[in-house]
Amino acid sequence: MKILFISLGCDKNLVDSEVMLGMLSDEGYQFTDDESEAEAVVINTCCFIGDAKEESINTILEMAELKKAGQIRALLVTGCLAQRYQEEIQQEIPEVDAIIGTTALEAIVQALGETLDKRPKNHLSPLDAPPLGGCRRVMTTGGYYAYLKIAEGCDKHCTYCIIPKVRGNYRSIPMEDLLKEAEELAEAGVRELILVAQETTLYGKDLYGEKALPRLLKKLCRIEGLRWIRILYCYPEEITEELIQVMKAEEKICHYLDIPIQSGSDAILKRMGRKTTSGQIKEMIGRLREEIPDICLRTTLIAGFPGESEEDHESTLAFVDEMEFDRLGVFSYSEEEDTPAAEMPDQIPEDTKERRREELMELQQEIAFEAAEKMIGQRLGAMIEGKVAEEDVYVARTYKDAPGVDGYLFINTERQLMSGDFVEVLITGSNEYDLTGEIEDESAK
């Protein structure tokens, strides 16, 4: 039987999809990207913000039409939207055969078998169930980089966020399971390992009584074959001096941190339920840049949070202007039911949210474009991602660029390179967020 597996949402969701693909593959199922060949469809959904929710619902409706037409025998839905709206989905879209909750991924094979035997049922586990780790995965990222999910859930309970209600409280995956999984990924050819969780910086606090991310990083750096280790989703208040020193000492750890701060206004940070002030964030950023001068910092902001005044917005603009983040993304506030923020007074009109988002992005463009120009003349290591069709141009990333969210480096060369090769590059030009370069060291590593 061939399965069409559709994975939506974030990189953490992608790891879940790869785990389920591994379980289905072990049972002999095959996969296809062609819906006309599929006999079953599995959709791993997202509901973090309104756009993600809409994409998930539209995808389910589209696949439900295939079920109605008799083109597929089974339609299963998993992920955050399924966990949050299980009853609504099956009432409104009866073509969905079964729901698999966010903590019941291991039931995917059983759920598919039950559906094919015409006795479908949902599989939902308590949100505090231990997270899966050390599982065999079917890679979907091309094989040379992979995400390693080190924890599940979140304890922060920011007022705008639904994650604790669909993923549960923070639960770290045991270190031995993560090391086993990382070793298997490296043996399969992975060169870059990207650590993800709702919050990576708290890793191990629940299992070991202390923040164990530095210890995990040291052990991961010992794994042969890995060249880069990248850390995403670090809350500023949880970054420790020990973590900074490990990043400095270990060559494999990219000098790159993703620190979602959401706002530069203290009043809005407080309404969001965040644990830091803008001053504390500035202090942490200053410390990181002092200790690791070439560090690349990425962040995200929310524009138009309930109660955000023009003065608050101006504070955030001034904060971004002063901090000069290397990478920055902005989302318009998305009102999510069952969150405290959705019940707050002074909700912001959509056109105002969008205007503020655009103003922040325009400012960041100026900062990013100037930073790209300053890169000209520098020499950096880069990892090959692919080749431009019918041209002697390769697409690569430097340590400053996480896959899928940051820029690219375009290298003009007649050399024959493979995805995953590492080369030394002289940066020769910039085009907005992207760079161009020439191979400095003619031996790919």
DOMAR-476706 format. One record per atom (N, C-alpha, C): x, y, z. Coordinates in steps of 0.02 Angstrom, whole numbers, padded with zeros to 5 digits, always signed. Layout:
! residues N
XYZ;...
END
This chain:
! residues 445
+00042-00060+00000;+00000+00000+00000;+00043+00062+00000;+00024+00112-00039;+00059+00175-00042;+00022+00229-00002;+00061+00267+00037;+00033+00318+00080;+00058+00387+00057;+00012+00435+00052;+00030+00504+00043;+00033+00535+00113;+00092+00557+00134;+00102+00585+00201;+00115+00659+00193;+00072+00700+00222;+00077+00773+00216;+00095+00802+00284;+00153+00835+00287;+00176+00865+00350;+00172+00941+00346;+00135+00971+00391;+00125+01044+00393;+00156+01072+00457;+00168+01138+00457;+00190+01170+00518;+00265+01172+00527;+00287+01170+00589;+00355+01186+00609;+00402+01126+00600;+00466+01139+00614;+00517+01086+00609;+00508+01033+00663;+00478+01051+00720;+00464+01001+00772;+00411+00952+00748;+00362+00978+00712;+00311+00936+00681;+00342+00891+00628;+00391+00918+00592;+00425+00878+00540;+00460+00818+00571;+00491+00827+00629;+00522+00770+00663;+00470+00717+00679;+00412+00738+00705;+00358+00691+00719;+00338+00653+00656;+00334+00689+00600;+00316+00657+00537;+00368+00605+00517;+00432+00622+00524;+00485+00575+00506;+00485+00513+00550;+00466+00523+00614;+00460+00465+00660;+00403+00420+00637;+00346+00450+00621;+00289+00409+00598;+00304+00375+00532;+00338+00410+00487;+00359+00379+00424;+00403+00318+00437;+00448+00324+00486;+00491+00268+00504;+00452+00208+00528;+00402+00221+00570;+00360+00166+00596;+00321+00133+00540;+00293+00172+00495;+00254+00144+00440;+00300+00106+00391;+00360+00134+00379;+00408+00100+00335;+00428+00032+00363;+00438+00028+00430;+00457-00035+00461;+00403-00088+00452;+00342-00068+00441;+00287-00115+00431;+00274-00130+00358;+00317-00104+00314;+00313-00121+00243;+00273-00072+00201;+00247-00020+00230;+00210+00029+00190;+00258+00069+00146;+00235+00090+00088;+00273+00131+00042;+00242+00200+00039;+00279+00248+00011;+00255+00317+00011;+00257+00346-00059;+00213+00395-00070;+00208+00428-00134;+00192+00501-00124;+00216+00544-00170;+00197+00614-00171;+00139+00627-00218;+00118+00576-00253;+00065+00582-00304;-00001+00557-00275;-00048+00604-00265;-00112+00584-00234;-00151+00534-00276;-00138+00532-00342;-00173+00483-00384;-00149+00412-00372;-00089+00404-00343;-00062+00338-00328;-00079+00316-00256;-00099+00362-00214;-00107+00348-00143;-00170+00308-00129;-00164+00261-00082;-00222+00224-00057;-00242+00248+00013;-00197+00283+00045;-00210+00311+00111;-00174+00378+00116;-00202+00423+00157;-00172+00489+00168;-00166+00501+00243;-00107+00524+00265;-00097+00546+00334;-00077+00620+00332;-00111+00661+00371;-00096+00733+00373;-00075+00751+00444;-00013+00776+00451;+00011+00800+00515;+00001+00875+00517;-00044+00898+00559;-00070+00967+00556;-00037+01014+00605;-00050+01079+00595;-00026+01133+00638;-00084+01180+00654;-00082+01211+00712;-00133+01261+00729;-00105+01319+00769;-00040+01333+00761;-00006+01382+00803;-00034+01452+00793;-00044+01472+00730;-00075+01537+00715;-00130+01526+00663;-00169+01578+00650;-00227+01572+00606;-00210+01546+00537;-00156+01571+00506;-00138+01548+00439;-00122+01474+00438;-00087+01450+00490;-00070+01378+00493;-00133+01336+00502;-00178+01361+00543;-00241+01326+00554;-00281+01320+00488;-00284+01376+00452;-00320+01377+00388;-00289+01328+00338;-00222+01328+00334;-00189+01282+00289;-00205+01209+00307;-00205+01193+00371;-00219+01125+00393;-00291+01105+00375;-00338+01150+00389;-00408+01134+00374;-00419+01125+00300;-00391+01170+00260;-00399+01165+00187;-00369+01100+00160;-00312+01080+00188;-00281+01017+00166;-00325+00957+00183;-00353+00957+00243;-00398+00902+00263;-00458+00899+00216;-00488+00958+00202;-00546+00960+00158;-00529+00935+00087;-00470+00954+00063;-00449+00932-00004;-00441+00856-00006;-00410+00827+00046;-00402+00754+00047;-00469+00718+00060;-00514+00752+00096;-00580+00722+00108;-00618+00712+00042;-00606+00757-00006;-00638+00749-00072;-00614+00685-00107;-00550+00668-00097;-00524+00605-00126;-00559+00546-00094;-00572+00551-00028;-00606+00496+00007;-00678+00490-00018;-00711+00547-00026;-00780+00546-00052;-00784+00513-00120;-00734+00528-00161;-00733+00502-00230;-00711+00430-00233;-00692+00401-00177;-00670+00332-00176;-00600+00321-00200;-00560+00375-00205;-00491+00368-00229;-00444+00343-00175;-00460+00356-00112;-00418+00330-00058;-00462+00291-00009;-00430+00245+00027;-00466+00201+00074;-00464+00227+00145;-00415+00268+00161;-00407+00290+00230;-00381+00362+00233;-00409+00401+00280;-00386+00469+00292;-00376+00479+00367;-00313+00487+00387;-00295+00495+00457;-00267+00565+00468;-00283+00595+00525;-00260+00662+00541;-00226+00661+00610;-00167+00690+00613;-00130+00694+00676;-00103+00765+00685;-00065+00777+00738;-00035+00843+00749;-00078+00888+00792;-00057+00951+00796;-00086+00999+00844;-00160+01015+00830;-00178+01026+00767;-00248+01040+00751;-00292+00981+00769;-00268+00920+00755;-00306+00860+00771;-00316+00853+00847;-00262+00867+00885;-00266+00863+00958;-00316+00915+00985;-00314+00974+00958;-00354+01029+00985;-00427+01025+00964;-00440+01004+00902;-00508+01006+00875;-00532+00937+00853;-00516+00886+00892;-00532+00817+00871;-00607+00807+00859;-00648+00831+00904;-00721+00821+00897;-00748+00860+00838;-00726+00923+00832;-00750+00965+00777;-00731+00935+00709;-00671+00910+00703;-00649+00881+00640;-00693+00823+00619;-00706+00778+00665;-00745+00719+00645;-00819+00733+00638;-00844+00786+00670;-00913+00805+00660;-00922+00840+00593;-00875+00885+00577;-00882+00926+00516;-00853+00892+00454;-00805+00847+00464;-00773+00814+00407;-00775+00738+00420;-00832+00706+00411;-00839+00635+00428;-00795+00589+00387;-00766+00615+00333;-00721+00573+00293;-00657+00557+00330;-00641+00595+00382;-00582+00580+00423;-00596+00517+00463;-00555+00466+00454;-00567+00402+00486;-00543+00401+00558;-00486+00431+00572;-00459+00427+00640;-00415+00486+00655;-00413+00503+00720;-00370+00557+00747;-00316+00525+00789;-00253+00546+00778;-00198+00524+00820;-00171+00585+00856;-00173+00586+00922;-00153+00643+00961;-00078+00655+00959;-00057+00713+00984;+00013+00733+00982;+00058+00689+01025;+00029+00655+01074;+00069+00611+01118;+00056+00537+01104;+00026+00523+01046;+00010+00453+01030;+00037+00434+00961;+00094+00462+00943;+00122+00450+00877;+00135+00376+00864;+00153+00339+00917;+00169+00269+00909;+00109+00227+00887;+00049+00257+00889;-00012+00221+00870;-00027+00226+00795;+00016+00259+00756;+00001+00271+00686;-00009+00207+00647;+00032+00157+00658;+00026+00094+00622;-00039+00059+00641;-00053+00055+00706;-00115+00024+00729;-00176+00060+00702;-00175+00127+00704;-00232+00166+00681;-00246+00154+00606;-00192+00150+00567;-00201+00138+00495;-00229+00068+00483;-00202+00020+00520;-00227-00049+00512;-00300-00055+00531;-00319-00022+00586;-00390-00024+00608;-00435+00008+00555;-00412+00062+00525;-00453+00095+00474;-00462+00051+00413;-00408+00019+00391;-00412-00024+00332;-00457-00085+00346;-00460-00106+00409;-00503-00162+00428;-00574-00139+00443;-00587-00075+00428;-00654-00046+00436;-00678-00045+00509;-00631-00035+00555;-00647-00026+00625;-00604+00031+00654;-00610+00089+00622;-00566+00145+00642;-00583+00172+00712;-00532+00194+00747;-00543+00228+00811;-00486+00278+00823;-00501+00327+00865;-00451+00378+00881;-00400+00352+00931;-00341+00382+00930;-00289+00365+00978;-00264+00430+01010;-00280+00439+01073;-00261+00499+01110;-00232+00480+01177;-00173+00505+01192;-00140+00490+01255;-00138+00553+01299;-00128+00546+01364;-00122+00605+01407;-00066+00650+01383;-00076+00716+01392;-00026+00764+01368;+00040+00760+01406;+00040+00727+01464;+00102+00720+01501;+00138+00654+01487;+00116+00619+01433;+00149+00556+01414;+00222+00569+01396;+00267+00523+01412;+00338+00533+01395;+00347+00542+01320;+00388+00589+01300;+00400+00600+01228;+00443+00545+01198;+00432+00533+01133;+00471+00482+01099;+00541+00508+01083;+00590+00465+01089;+00659+00483+01071;+00697+00421+01048;+00749+00432+01009;+00789+00376+00986;+00756+00334+00933;+00705+00361+00900;+00667+00321+00851;+00700+00324+00782;+00691+00271+00743;+00714+00273+00674;+00668+00319+00634;+00699+00360+00593;+00660+00408+00554;+00673+00400+00480;+00623+00417+00440;+00632+00423+00368;+00645+00496+00353;+00705+00512+00330;+00726+00581+00321;+00689+00614+00263;+00669+00676+00274;+00634+00714+00222;+00670+00779+00204;+00729+00791+00234;+00764+00854+00224;+00821+00850+00174;+00829+00794+00140;+00882+00786+00091;+00940+00744+00116;+00942+00731+00181;+00991+00684+00207;+01055+00713+00235;+01070+00777+00221;+01133+00805+00245;+01123+00852+00305;+01061+00871+00319;+01047+00905+00383;+00983+00875+00411;+00978+00878+00478;+00920+00849+00511;+00905+00886+00575;+00842+00886+00593;+00822+00915+00657;+00822+00862+00711;+00845+00881+00770;+00843+00836+00828;+00798+00869+00880;+00739+00840+00891;+00693+00868+00941;+00713+00842+01009;+00732+00889+01054;+00760+00869+01118;+00710+00871+01175;+00651+00900+01163;+00601+00904+01215;+00533+00915+01183;+00481+00903+01222;+00413+00912+01199;+00377+00959+01248;+00327+00997+01223;+00287+01039+01267;+00321+01102+01290;+00287+01139+01333;+00313+01203+01358;+00280+01221+01424;+00320+01250+01469;+00295+01273+01534;+00286+01348+01538;+00302+01385+01486;+00304+01458+01491;+00234+01489+01495;+00186+01460+01459;+00116+01485+01460;+00112+01559+01442;+00144+01579+01387;+00136+01646+01362;+00062+01657+01344;+00038+01717+01353;-00034+01728+01350;-00064+01719+01280;-00022+01719+01228;-00046+01714+01160;-00041+01642+01132;-00012+01597+01171;+00010+01532+01143;-00033+01474+01166;-00050+01431+01119;-00093+01373+01133;-00052+01309+01144;+00014+01312+01134;+00055+01252+01134;+00047+01209+01197;+00048+01237+01259;+00041+01194+01317;-00024+01153+01317;-00076+01180+01284;-00140+01145+01284;-00144+01090+01231;-00099+01091+01183;-00099+01039+01132;-00037+00994+01135;+00015+01017+01170;+00077+00979+01176;+00095+00961+01247;+00061+00992+01297;+00075+00976+01366;+00132+01018+01395;+00150+01003+01457;+00205+01038+01490;+00272+01013+01464;+00326+01047+01483;+00393+01033+01457;+00417+00965+01481;+00438+00923+01433;+00463+00856+01448;+00523+00842+01405;+00581+00837+01437;+00643+00824+01400;+00647+00751+01379;+00679+00739+01323;+00692+00671+01300;+00759+00649+01331;+00762+00590+01360;+00824+00568+01393;+00885+00574+01348;+00941+00594+01377;+01001+00609+01338;+01026+00547+01300;+01021+00489+01330;+01045+00429+01295;+01005+00415+01231;+00940+00431+01232;+00899+00422+01172;+00919+00472+01118;+00933+00534+01138;+00953+00585+01090;+01020+00568+01059;+01067+00544+01099;+01133+00527+01073;+01129+00469+01024;+01087+00420+01041;+01077+00363+00995;+01048+00387+00929;+00998+00430+00932;+00966+00456+00872;+01016+00497+00831;+01055+00539+00865;+01104+00581+00830;+01158+00539+00796;+01180+00486+00829;+01231+00442+00800;+01204+00408+00737;+01142+00386+00740;+01111+00354+00682;+01104+00403+00624;+01086+00465+00640;+01080+00516+00588;+01148+00530+00556;+01200+00534+00597;+01267+00547+00571;+01290+00489+00527;+01276+00428+00548;+01294+00369+00509;+01258+00368+00442;+01198+00399+00440;+01159+00402+00378;+01181+00459+00333;+01231+00498+00354;+01257+00551+00312;+01240+00622+00332;+01207+00631+00388;+01190+00698+00411;+01253+00734+00433;+01263+00795+00407;+01321+00835+00425;+01304+00892+00473;+01242+00916+00469;+01220+00971+00512;+01160+00947+00554;+01166+00954+00620;+01114+00935+00666;+01084+00998+00697;+01019+01005+00693;+00986+01066+00717;+00941+01049+00776;+00959+01075+00835;+00922+01058+00896;+00860+01102+00901;+00802+01069+00910;+00739+01106+00915;+00697+01080+00973;+00654+01123+00997;+00604+01109+01048;+00563+01172+01053;+00508+01171+01091;+00474+01235+01103;+00522+01283+01138;+00567+01255+01178;+00621+01294+01209;+00680+01247+01222;+00735+01259+01188;+00793+01214+01196;+00832+01228+01260;+00831+01290+01283;+00875+01310+01338;+00858+01278+01405;+00797+01253+01412;+00776+01222+01475;+00789+01147+01475;+00820+01122+01421;+00828+01049+01415;+00859+01019+01478;+00828+00964+01501;+00855+00925+01556;+00833+00946+01625;+00804+01005+01633;+00786+01030+01700;+00738+00982+01734;+00692+00953+01696;+00642+00908+01725;+00671+00839+01739;+00719+00817+01700;+00748+00750+01708;+00807+00749+01757;+00850+00799+01752;+00913+00798+01788;+00920+00851+01843;+00867+00892+01851;+00869+00942+01903;+00911+01003+01887;+00936+01007+01825;+00977+01064+01804;+00972+01070+01728;+00988+01129+01703;+00990+01138+01631;+01048+01099+01602;+01032+01049+01560;+01083+01003+01537;+01100+01013+01463;+01077+01068+01433;+01094+01079+01362;+01169+01083+01351;+01208+01118+01392;+01281+01118+01381;+01311+01048+01382;+01289+01006+01428;+01315+00937+01432;+01296+00897+01370;+01234+00905+01348;+01211+00871+01287;+01253+00894+01227;+01265+00958+01221;+01304+00984+01165;+01374+00955+01163;+01406+00951+01221;+01474+00923+01224;+01475+00852+01197;+01425+00813+01217;+01422+00743+01195;+01406+00738+01120;+01362+00781+01096;+01346+00781+01024;+01408+00799+00983;+01449+00844+01009;+01510+00865+00973;+01560+00808+00965;+01554+00756+01004;+01600+00699+00999;+01579+00650+00944;+01520+00659+00916;+01495+00612+00866;+01530+00623+00799;+01562+00572+00774;+01599+00575+00712;+01552+00586+00653;+01571+00629+00607;+01531+00641+00548;+01493+00707+00550;+01473+00728+00609;+01438+00792+00616;+01488+00849+00608;+01470+00899+00567;+01513+00958+00558;+01485+01020+00592;+01419+01028+00589;+01386+01085+00618;+01332+01062+00667;+01327+01097+00723;+01271+01088+00770;+01241+01157+00781;+01178+01164+00767;+01144+01229+00770;+01089+01225+00823;+01080+01280+00860;+01031+01282+00915;+00976+01333+00899;+00913+01311+00899;+00857+01355+00888;+00815+01362+00952;+00773+01414+00953;+00722+01425+01005;+00751+01429+01076;+00793+01479+01087;+00823+01490+01153;+00790+01551+01186;+00759+01540+01242;+00729+01596+01278;+00785+01636+01312;+00785+01703+01306;+00842+01742+01331;+00855+01734+01405;+00802+01726+01445;+00812+01721+01517;+00842+01654+01539;+00844+01606+01494;+00869+01539+01511;+00939+01526+01484;+00967+01574+01447;+01035+01565+01420;+01085+01574+01478;+01126+01524+01490;+01172+01525+01546;+01243+01541+01523;+01285+01560+01570;+01355+01572+01555;+01388+01507+01532;+01367+01451+01561;+01395+01386+01540;+01380+01372+01467;+01319+01388+01445;+01302+01377+01374;+01345+01421+01329;+01354+01483+01348;+01396+01528+01308;+01467+01502+01302;+01494+01478+01357;+01563+01453+01357;+01570+01389+01316;+01519+01346+01317;+01521+01285+01276;+01519+01304+01203;+01477+01352+01185;+01474+01375+01116;+01542+01402+01093;+01576+01437+01136;+01642+01464+01120;+01693+01409+01111;+01690+01358+01153;+01743+01307+01156;+01737+01253+01102;+01676+01238+01082;+01665+01181+01037;+01660+01205+00964;+01706+01183+00923;+01709+01207+00853;+01648+01187+00812;+01617+01132+00829;+01560+01109+00788;+01497+01150+00799;+01493+01185+00855;+01432+01223+00869;+01432+01289+00831;+01382+01298+00788;+01377+01360+00749;+01368+01419+00796;+01403+01473+00780;+01394+01535+00818;+01330+01570+00793;+01274+01538+00811;+01208+01558+00788;+01158+01541+00842;+01117+01589+00861;+01064+01575+00909;+00999+01607+00885;+00946+01570+00893;+00879+01595+00880;+00847+01612+00947;+00834+01676+00959;+00808+01699+01024;+00742+01736+01012;+00686+01703+01014;+00622+01738+01003;+00606+01785+01060;+00601+01850+01045;+00589+01898+01099;+00518+01927+01096;+00486+01929+01037;+00415+01947+01026;+00400+02021+01029;+00435+02061+01070;+00420+02133+01073;+00479+02170+01105;+00484+02235+01090;+00534+02276+01122;+00504+02324+01172;+00439+02316+01187;+00404+02358+01235;+00394+02320+01300;+00416+02348+01356;+00408+02314+01420;+00335+02303+01437;+00292+02351+01421;+00220+02343+01436;+00191+02284+01399;+00209+02276+01336;+00183+02220+01297;+00214+02154+01318;+00279+02154+01333;+00311+02093+01357;+00275+02068+01420;+00255+02113+01463;+00219+02094+01524;+00151+02066+01508;+00115+02097+01461;+00049+02072+01440;+00055+02004+01406;+00111+01993+01374;+00122+01928+01341;+00139+01872+01390;+00155+01891+01452;+00176+01841+01501;+00248+01820+01493;+00287+01862+01458;+00358+01847+01449;+00396+01862+01514;+00453+01830+01521;+00489+01833+01585;+00547+01882+01585;+00554+01921+01531;+00610+01968+01527;+00585+02038+01509;+00625+02088+01526;+00614+02156+01503;+00659+02169+01443;+00646+02224+01408;+00688+02241+01352;+00760+02254+01375;+00767+02283+01435;+00834+02294+01462;+00873+02230+01474;+00839+02180+01501;+00871+02116+01514;+00890+02082+01448;+00847+02089+01397;+00863+02060+01332;+00925+02094+01303;+00927+02160+01307;+00986+02197+01282;+01049+02174+01318;+01044+02165+01383;+01102+02143+01422;+01127+02075+01399;+01080+02028+01387;+01099+01961+01363;+01130+01965+01294;+01101+02004+01249;+01129+02011+01182;+01199+02041+01185;+01208+02090+01228;+01274+02120+01236;+01324+02069+01261;+01303+02027+01308;+01347+01975+01335;+01367+01925+01280;+01318+01904+01240;+01332+01856+01186;+01381+01885+01136;+01371+01948+01117;+01415+01979+01067;+01484+01994+01095;+01487+02005+01159;+01553+02016+01191;+01593+01951+01192;+01561+01896+01209;+01595+01832+01215;+01606+01798+01148;+01558+01807+01102;+01562+01774+01036;+01551+01829+00983;+01602+01867+00966;+01594+01926+00923;+01562+01911+00855;+01572+01850+00828;+01544+01835+00762;+01477+01800+00766;+01443+01803+00824;+01381+01767+00832;+01327+01797+00787;+01286+01755+00758;+01229+01775+00717;+01166+01766+00759;+01127+01819+00768;+01068+01816+00811;+01005+01824+00769;+00960+01777+00778;+00895+01779+00745;+00841+01789+00798;+00788+01825+00780;+00731+01832+00826;+00666+01837+00788;+00610+01833+00825;+00544+01843+00797;+00506+01892+00840;+00460+01928+00808;+00419+01978+00841;+00346+01967+00823;+00302+01990+00868;+00230+01990+00855;+00207+02062+00850;+00178+02080+00793;+00152+02148+00783;+00078+02150+00799;+00057+02203+00835;-00014+02212+00847;-00043+02170+00903;-00003+02155+00954;-00029+02118+01012;-00083+02161+01045;-00135+02129+01076;-00189+02167+01108;-00162+02220+01156;-00187+02281+01148;-00166+02335+01191;-00103+02370+01169;-00073+02348+01114;-00011+02380+01090;-00027+02449+01063;+00001+02500+01094;-00009+02569+01072;+00043+02587+01019;+00034+02645+00989;+00084+02669+00941;+00151+02680+00977;+00147+02701+01040;+00209+02710+01079;+00245+02643+01090;+00206+02589+01104;+00235+02523+01112;+00268+02501+01046;+00233+02514+00991;+00260+02495+00926;+00325+02533+00912;+00326+02598+00928;+00387+02638+00918;+00444+02611+00962;+00427+02588+01022;+00479+02559+01066;+00510+02497+01033;+00468+02456+01001;+00494+02397+00968;+00537+02415+00908;+00515+02465+00869;+00555+02489+00813;+00623+02513+00837;+00623+02552+00891;+00686+02578+00918;+00731+02521+00944;+00700+02470+00973;+00736+02412+00999;+00771+02375+00941;+00733+02363+00887;+00761+02328+00828;+00817+02370+00798;+00807+02435+00793;+00857+02479+00764;+00922+02477+00805;+00916+02475+00870;+00975+02475+00914;+01009+02407+00914;+00971+02353+00915;+01000+02286+00922;+01029+02260+00857;+01003+02282+00801;+01028+02260+00735;+01035+02184+00731;+00979+02150+00738;+00979+02077+00733;+01001+02056+00662;+01038+02002+00658;+01059+01977+00593;+01000+01950+00553;+00954+01917+00588;+00896+01887+00556;+00835+01904+00599;+00779+01919+00566;+00719+01937+00605;+00657+01922+00564;+00608+01891+00595;+00543+01880+00564;+00489+01912+00606;+00435+01935+00573;+00380+01968+00608;+00314+01935+00588;+00274+01919+00638;+00207+01892+00627;+00156+01942+00653;+00101+01951+00616;+00045+01988+00644;+00013+01946+00698;-00008+01977+00753;-00040+01940+00807;-00100+01901+00781;-00103+01838+00800;-00158+01793+00781;-00198+01776+00844;-00261+01795+00844;-00304+01784+00902;-00323+01710+00906;-00299+01676+00957;-00312+01604+00965;-00359+01592+01023;-00415+01559+01009;-00464+01546+01062;-00432+01504+01118;-00459+01511+01177;-00435+01475+01237;-00367+01500+01260;-00346+01559+01238;-00285+01590+01264;-00304+01655+01300;-00268+01674+01352;-00284+01736+01388;-00284+01797+01343;-00239+01800+01295;-00234+01858+01251;-00297+01868+01210;-00331+01814+01192;-00392+01820+01151;-00448+01854+01189;-00444+01852+01256;-00496+01883+01298;-00477+01954+01319;-00418+01976+01300;-00396+02043+01321;-00434+02098+01284;-00446+02154+01318;-00476+02211+01282;-00427+02243+01234;-00451+02290+01195;-00408+02328+01150;-00374+02284+01098;-00413+02240+01066;-00386+02202+01009;-00372+02250+00952;-00319+02238+00917;-00294+02284+00865;-00325+02267+00797;-00349+02316+00759;-00376+02302+00692;-00324+02270+00646;-00348+02229+00601;-00302+02192+00556;-00258+02238+00515;-00287+02293+00490;-00246+02337+00448;-00191+02371+00488;-00204+02385+00552;-00152+02414+00595;-00097+02363+00609;-00117+02301+00624;-00068+02248+00635;-00023+02239+00574;-00053+02239+00516;-00015+02228+00454;+00032+02287+00441;+00008+02349+00454;+00051+02407+00444;+00112+02404+00490;+00101+02386+00552;+00156+02382+00600;+00205+02326+00581;+00178+02271+00557;+00221+02216+00535;+00265+02239+00477;+00236+02274+00429;+00273+02298+00371;+00327+02348+00391;+00311+02393+00438;+00360+02442+00460;+00420+02409+00494;+00407+02357+00533;+00461+02321+00565;+00504+02285+00513;+00472+02254+00464;+00509+02217+00413;+00549+02265+00368;+00521+02324+00354;+00559+02372+00313;+00622+02395+00350;+00616+02407+00415;+00674+02425+00454;+00726+02369+00454;+00701+02308+00464;+00747+02251+00465;+00781+02240+00398;+00745+02253+00344;+00775+02247+00278;+00836+02291+00272;+00830+02354+00293;+00887+02400+00290;+00946+02372+00330;+00932+02348+00390;+00985+02320+00433;+01017+02259+00400;+00974+02214+00374;+01000+02151+00345;+01038+02163+00281;+01014+02209+00239;+01047+02221+00175;+01116+02253+00187;+01120+02299+00235;+01184+02329+00252;+01232+02277+00280;+01206+02233+00322;+01248+02180+00351;+01274+02134+00296;+01232+02119+00246;+01254+02075+00191;+01310+02108+00152;+01305+02173+00140;+01358+02209+00104;+01424+02207+00142;+01420+02211+00208;+01481+02210+00249;+01515+02142+00248;+01478+02090+00226;+01507+02023+00222;+01556+02016+00164;+01551+02061+00115;+01594+02056+00056;+01668+02060+00077;+01707+02012+00053;+01777+02009+00070;+01793+01960+00126;+01742+01937+00161;+01753+01889+00214;+01759+01818+00186;+01792+01775+00223;+01799+01705+00204;+01762+01662+00255;+01717+01620+00229;+01675+01580+00273;+01670+01508+00247;+01660+01462+00294;+01643+01394+00274;+01570+01392+00254;+01554+01349+00206;+01484+01344+00182;+01468+01271+00166;+01405+01254+00174;+01383+01186+00157;+01340+01189+00094;+01356+01146+00046;+01319+01144-00017;+01249+01115-00005;+01198+01150-00031;+01129+01127-00026;+01104+01097-00091;+01128+01122-00147;+01103+01098-00211;+01134+01137-00268;+01109+01128-00328;+01137+01160-00388;+01080+01191-00428;+01094+01250-00455;+01045+01282-00499;+01044+01244-00565;+00985+01226-00588;+00979+01185-00649;+01011+01218-00709;+01051+01180-00745;+01082+01200-00808;+01129+01260-00800;+01153+01273-00740;+01202+01326-00729;+01258+01300-00685;+01317+01331-00690;+01373+01312-00647;+01369+01351-00581;+01312+01348-00550;+01300+01386-00488;+01273+01338-00435;+01305+01338-00378;+01282+01297-00321;+01250+01342-00268;+01200+01313-00235;+01167+01347-00180;+01196+01320-00115;+01215+01365-00070;+01247+01344-00008;+01220+01386+00050;+01240+01366+00111;+01224+01404+00171;+01287+01412+00213;+01294+01470+00245;+01347+01480+00294;+01320+01464+00363;+01363+01470+00414;+01339+01458+00482;+01286+01508+00503;+01282+01564+00467;+01234+01616+00483;+01163+01601+00457;+01155+01545+00423;+01092+01532+00389;+01062+01464+00408;+01006+01465+00443;+00970+01404+00457;+00927+01387+00396;+00918+01322+00382;+00880+01304+00322;+00807+01325+00326;+00783+01350+00269;+00712+01366+00263;+00691+01434+00289;+00732+01467+00329;+00711+01531+00358;+00760+01588+00344;+00822+01572+00328;+00872+01624+00317;+00892+01627+00243;+00947+01661+00229;+00967+01671+00160;+01010+01615+00132;+01035+01626+00071;+01077+01577+00037;+01141+01610+00011;+01189+01568-00002;+01252+01589-00034;+01256+01554-00101;+01264+01593-00155;+01268+01564-00222;+01341+01565-00245;+01365+01506-00264;+01435+01496-00281;+01441+01478-00355;+01479+01517-00393;+01490+01502-00464;+01554+01463-00471;+01549+01401-00493;+01608+01358-00502;+01593+01302-00551;+01644+01280-00586;+01637+01222-00630;+01651+01157-00594;+01671+01162-00530;+01685+01102-00490;+01622+01060-00483;+01631+00995-00477;+01575+00949-00464;+01569+00940-00389;+01515+00965-00360;+01504+00962-00288;+01440+00924-00273;+01435+00900-00213;+01376+00863-00191;+01343+00898-00132;+01278+00890-00125;+01244+00917-00066;+01275+00888-00003;+01290+00930+00044;+01323+00909+00105;+01397+00920+00106;+01428+00936+00047;+01499+00953+00046;+01510+01020+00081;+01568+01026+00113;+01588+01089+00145;+01645+01119+00104;+01640+01184+00091;+01692+01219+00053;+01707+01286+00087;+01767+01312+00075;+01786+01378+00099;+01770+01428+00044;+01735+01482+00061;+01710+01528+00010;+01731+01600+00026;+01753+01637-00025;+01765+01708-00020;+01701+01743-00042;+01671+01784+00002;+01609+01819-00015;+01627+01877-00062;+01594+01877-00121;+01611+01927-00172;+01554+01976-00186;+01495+01963-00162;+01439+02008-00176;+01379+01992-00133;+01329+02037-00135;+01267+02026-00098;+01208+02049-00140;+01152+02016-00130;+01090+02035-00164;+01034+02028-00113;+01018+02084-00081;+00968+02086-00027;+00990+02038+00029;+00951+01984+00042;+00968+01939+00097;+01021+01887+00078;+01033+01878+00013;+01077+01824-00010;+01147+01851-00027;+01195+01803-00030;+01264+01819-00045;+01287+01781-00107;+01341+01806-00138;+01375+01769-00191;+01447+01760-00171;+01479+01708-00196;+01547+01695-00176;+01585+01650-00223;+01650+01642-00210;+01693+01599-00249;+01727+01550-00201;+01740+01490-00226;+01773+01441-00183;+01845+01462-00171;+01863+01469-00108;+01929+01491-00089;+01977+01432-00085;+01953+01378-00054;+01993+01317-00048;+01964+01267-00098;+02003+01249-00148;+01976+01208-00203;+01966+01135-00185;+01970+01118-00121;+01957+01048-00103;+01896+01046-00058;+01843+01016-00084;+01783+01006-00043;+01798+00957+00012;+01769+00969+00070;+01786+00926+00127;+01728+00881+00143;
END
